[in-house]
């Protein structure tokens, strides 16, 4: 998709579609819609529609005019932006995604979007670009009758006094971030027969080659050599070999400061193992590698935006299957740091692979750790599908990430990691159990991981409820969301500053 900026008068732009944002400046009970532009011709066109209450400003409300007088655009779309007092960068990103989805639905491949007034120009152009690129993502990859409705050309209509030379870098930055989030979504969307641990590792390698950063891919021999017994225990029940992936971003001349270790859960299919899941909904367990996909997307953006901070990423890629070699409830496994783990439930496998991944990140020199995983159904019970669960052992580190989340518009909520919950996962025959039962399940899973981070500042992101959209949004289709990519990239960049 080509995205450009025009300072030509809106009404003189010859375009198949001109999208004009409209916000509601009224109270909660009474709508008072106003265009987010001072253009007199567009205001006059909207006036009778506003008077007739065809336009209210409600978010994603679409009101069309065909071949309107005084405008060179073939169509004008007045697009609701929601309450004016709540309209900010997050809402603008979603509005741009909504415009993209509406245009695609009409098979309009080129359109013009009027940039709303009252928003910082550079930040506004960046998030608008993100919204457009994210909105252009489709999930019907393997339909034989699939029609390519990809957007080709979008013009951002700015006022005549806009400093265009400052806006194009913001477009480039927004495109990098959104394309990296889309890479994560693309990987999570793949069916497990086409996204095995080997294929996931190869996709990581390909990304690294294109981004110009080193990548190592290891198989069972290296996993055993490193004494990653927890990781291997999950893999042993599958015909597909596991893969351990190491990606590194090392900016030239940076030899001190933090080394951020990103660790992603890469279970390319989770049957539950011997503790097999119910068949209803099991097909969605192809997305259980979303944590690893998140780190691939984040590393792509980091490599292209080049913050001056060192980052390494570890992906633990495996299937969790129930054949005759699979681990069984009651087995005891030994992690890389020597801790013994009593396996109570083989469906609590994500924390097993992450345990060794966190240990290995520390061994490779990470000073700060962040893991992401579709780890527990319990976090969905606690937070629904709206917020990422954030668990941490360091307040400053956690607050930095949560600040980044506010900047990027990704909703996250910090959860407790209190030692009094540890008794729930204390084993009678080993150091620790891999599950503590139903109550506080997301917390005990985080406490399990905490046993493998030593004294390093650490954040655990449980994305089980947010990595997959359960229903279509106006700005994004049902399916993989790529959540936390933007926040991780923003956080790493903030650490570089």
N, C-alpha and C positions, 0 to 999 in steps of 0.2 A: 504494500500500500504506500503510495506517495502522499505525503502530508506537506502542504505548503501554506504560506501566509499571504493574504492579500489585504492591502489598505485601500483598495478601490471602494467607492460608495456601494453599500450593500445592494441597493436597488438597481445598479447598473451591471451587476455580475450576471453573466449568462451561465446558468447552471441548471441541471435537471431538478435540483431540490435545494431550497434555502431553508435551513432550520433556525428558528428564532426562539430562544428561551423566554419563558414567561413565569414569573414568580408571583406568589400570593402574598401581598403585603397586609392582608387583613388579620383579624383576630382568629381565634380557634373556631369560632362559630360563624363568622362572616367573611366570605372571600372578597379580596380586593386585588384582582390580578393586574399586573403591570409588566410590560415588556422589559427585559434586562438590556435594553438598548434605547438610545434617545432618538433613533431614526424616525423622522416625522412621517414618512410614507408608510412604513411598517406599522407605526402606532395607529395611523388612520385606518389601515386595513383591518387591524385587530379590534378597533373600537366597537363596531356593531356586534361582533362575536362576543366581546366581553359584556356588552349591554344585554345581549340575549342569553347570557350565562352558558354559551357554548364553550367559552374559555374560562376556567376557574383558577388555573395555575397549579392544580393538583399534580404531584410528581408523576411523570410519564404520560400524562394526558396528551393525546395527539389530536390536533385540529388542523384540517387541511384546507388549503385554497388552491384551486387549479387555474393556471393562466391569469393570475391577478393583474389588474390594471396598475400601471405605473412601476411594474417590477419586471426585469428581464428573466427572472427565474421561471421555469416551467411550472413549478409547484412551490408553495410556501407551507411549511409545517410549523405551527406554533406548538412548542413542546413544553409541557409543564415542568417547572423546576422545584416545586414544593414551596414551603414557607420561606419567605425572603430572609427572615431573621435566623434561619437555620441553614441557609445556603452557603456552603463553603467549598473547599477543594475536594472533599470526599463526594459531595453531592454533584459537583461539576464532573468529576470522573465518571460517576454513574450516569449522569445525563448524557455525556458523550457516548458512553456504551449503549445507552438506550437509543440514541439517534442512529448509531451504527446498526443495531439490531432491526430497527424499523426500516431503514433503507434496504438492508439485505432482504427483509421480508417482501419488499416490493421489487426486488431484483434491480435496485438502483445502485449502480456501482460507483457513481461519482456524485458528490454533493458538497454543499458549503454549509458550514456551521458558524453562526454569529457568536463570537466570544462575548460572554456577558460582562457588563460593566460592574465595577465594585470588587473585582478580584485582581490580585497581583498578577501582572501580565506574564511574567516568566513562569511562576509557579502554575498559573492557570493554563498556559500552553502545554506545560509538561504533563499535568494530570489529564488534560483533554486528550492528548496523544495516547496516554496510557489507556484511557477509557475506550478510545476508538479501536486500538489494536486488540484489547481484551474482548471487545464486543464483536470483533470480526472472527472469533474462534467458533468453529462448528464441531459437533460431536458425531455426525452421521458418516464417519470415515469409511465404513465398509458397505454402505448401501450401493447396490448395483445401479440404481436410478439416481444417484447423487448428482445434484446440480451445483456447479461452482458459482456461488453467489458472493465470492470474496470481493471486498471493496478494492477499488483500483486507485482512486484519487479523491482526497478530501482536502478542501480548502478551508482554512480558519480565517474568518473575516474579522479583521481588527479595525480599529478606528484609524483615521488618517495620521494621527500623531504617534502611532506605535513605532517603537524602535525595533524594526524587523530584524536587524543584524544580531540582536540579543535574543530573539525568539527561536531562531533555528537551532542553536545548541540545546535549548530546552526540549525541542521536538526530538532531537537525536537521543537525548538522555531518556525521555519518556518512552521512546520506541525500544531502546535496549532493555529497560526494566520490564515492560509489558511483554516483549517477545520472549524474555527469559521466563516470565510467569507462564506464558503460553507453552513453552517447552515442557515445563513441569506438568501442565494439564495434559499435553499430548502424551507424555509418558504414562501418566496415571490412567488415561483412557484406554490404553492398549489391552487387549485380552491376554490372559496369562500364557496361552499357547504361542503368542507372538511377542511376549515380553518375559522370557525366562531370565533367571539370574545372569546367564551368559550374555543374553541380548541386552539386558539393562546395563551391564558393565561395558559392553561395546558402544552403547549409546553415550555413556559417560566419556569413554575414550574419544569418540568422534567429536563430541562437544569440545573437549580439551584441545584436540588437534586444531580445530577451527579457531578456538579462542587463544591459542598459543601458550597454553600452560601444561606442565607435565602431568602425566597420569600413569599410575601403576595398577595393573589388574592381576590379582593372585587367585589361585585355585585351592583345592583341598590340602595340598602338600604344605603350602605356606600357613594355612589356618591351623593345621596340626602342629607345625613347627613352632608357631607362636603360642601353643598351648591354649588356643581359644576353644576350650571344651564346651562352653555355653553356646557359642555360635554353632559349632559343629553338631551339637546335639539336636538342633532344630533341622539341620540339613540332612542328617543321616537317613531320614525316612523318605527321601525323594530320589527319583532317578536323575533329576537335574542336579548338576554339580553347583555348589555355592561359589560365589565370587566375592572377594574382598577388594574394594577399590579405594585407592588413595589419590586424591587430586590436590595439587598445591598451587597457591598463588603467592609469589614472592617478588614484590616490586623491587626494582633495581635500587640499590643503595640503602635499603631498609634492613638494618641488622639488629635493632633493638626494639623495645616496646612489646606490646602483647602479640601473642600468636593465637588466633582464634581457631579453635577446633570444632568443626561442624560434623555431626554424626547423624546419619540418616538410616532409618529402618527400611530395608529393601525386601520385604517378603512379597514376592511377585504373585504368589497365591497362598492363601491361608485357609486350609480345610479345617483347621483346629487340631490336626494330627489325630492321635488315638482318642483324645477328648474332642471328638468330631463335632462340628457345628451343625445346627439344624439346616436342612436343605433350603428352606425359604430364605431367599436373599443372599445365599452363599456366592452367587455369581458376582456380586459386588466386591468380593474379597480380592479381586484383581487389583484393587486400589490400595492394598495394604503395603505397597511400596511407595506410597506418597511421600513419606519422610525422605527417602533416598532421592526421589524425583525433585523434591523441594531443594535439596542441596545441589543437585545438578543445575537447576535453574539459577539458584543464587550464585553459584560459582561462575556461571556464564556471565551474569551481569557484573560481578565483581571484576572478572578478568577484563571486561570491556570498558568499565568505568575507571579502573585503575586507582583505587584508593591506596594511600601509602600505609598499609598495615598488612602484615602477613596472615594468610588464612590457609588452613588445610581442611580437607573434607574426607571423611571416612564413610563408605557405604558398605553395609553388611547385607549382601544379596542372597536370598535363599527362597526355597519353597518350604511350606510346612505341610507334610503329607503323612498318611497313616499306613505305610506298608509294613512288611515284616521286620524291617530294620529300624523302624521308628522308635524313638524313646517312648517310655511308658510312664504313666503316673506312678510316683514313688521312686523313680530313678534319682540318683545323685550325680550331678555334673560339677565339673571344676572349671571355674572361669580363669582367664588369663592372669589375674592377680592372686590366684590360689584359693579364693573363697569357694567353699562348697555350697551347692545349691540343691535343695530337695525340690524336685519337679512335682508339684501337686496337680497341675493342670497343664497339659501340653498345648492348650490354646492360649496360654499366657507366654507366648514364644518371643514376642517383640522385645521384651525386656531382657531376654537371654542374649539375643544377638547384639543389642545395644550395650549390654554390660561389657562385652569384649571390645566393641567398637570404642567405647569411652576409654577403656584401659589403653588401647592401642594409640588413640589420639594423644593421650598423656605421654606415652613412650616416645612418640614422634616429636614431642616438644610443645604441644599445645599448652598455653598458660591459662586459657579461658575456654570453657566447653559449652556448646549449645547442641542439644539433640532435638530432633523432630520425628514424631512417629504417630501413626494411627494406632494408639496404644490400648485404649480402654473404652469399652461401652459405658463405663461408669462416668467418664467425663461428659458424655452426652446426657446422662441422667442429671448431672449437676448443672450443666451450662447450656443444654440444648444444642441447636445447630448454629447458634449466633456468635459464640465466643470461643476462641482458642484457650485452653487451660494452660496457664503459665505456672511453673514450679521452679523454685530457685533456692540456693543456699547463700546468696549474697545480695543484700538489698540494693546496693549501688548498681551492680550489674543488671539486676532485674529492672530497676527503675529506668536505666538507660534504654533497655529494650522496649519497655512499655511506652516511653516517650517517643521512640521511633515508630511504634505502632500507631500512636495518635497522629503522627505526621503523615503516615501512609494510608490512614483510614481503615486499618485492619483491626477488628475488635478482639481484644484479649482481656483475660481476667486472671489476676494472680490468685492462686490457691495455696492453702497451708502445706508446709512440709514440716510437721511437728513430730518430734521423736516419740511422743507417747503412742503414736500409731504403729511404731515399729514392732511392738509385741504381737501384732496381727500376722507378721511375716517371719517371726522367730521360729526356727525349726527345732524339733527335739533331737534330730539326728545329724543335722548339718548346720552351717552358719546361718542360712537364710532359706525361706521358702519362696517359690516364684509366684505365689498368690496368697492373699490374706482373706479371701472370702468376699462377700458381696458389699459389705459396708465400708465406705471410704475407699473403694477400689482404685480410683484414680490417684489418691494420695499414697496408698501403699505401693502402687506401681512406681511412683516417683521416688519413694523412700528406698525401694529396691535399687533403682538406678544410682541413687546417691551413694550407695555402698561402693561404687566403682569410680568415683571422681576424685577420691583422695581429698586434698585440701584446696583443689582448684575451684575458682568461681564457676558456677554451673547453672544453666537454665535448661529445663525440659519443657518442650512444647507438645502438648497432647492435642493433635489435630484430628482425632477420630470423628468428631462431630462437625468439622468444618472443611475438611479436605474434599468433600463431595457434596455438591448442592443437591438437596433432595427435591427441590422444585425450581422451576425456571424463574429467574428474575427478569425484569424488563431489560437489564443491561448485560445479562449473562445467562446462557442456557443451562439447564439441569445437567449435572455431571461434575467433572473435576474442577476445582476452584483455583488451585495453585496458591492457596493461602500461605502466608508467612514469607514468601519470596521477597516481596517488597520490603517488609519490615526487616528481614535479615540484612538485606543490601543497605538499607538506610542506617541500620545500627552499626554495621561494619564501617560505613563511611563516616559516621559520627565519631567512632573510635579513632579513625585516622586523623580527624581534626584535632 
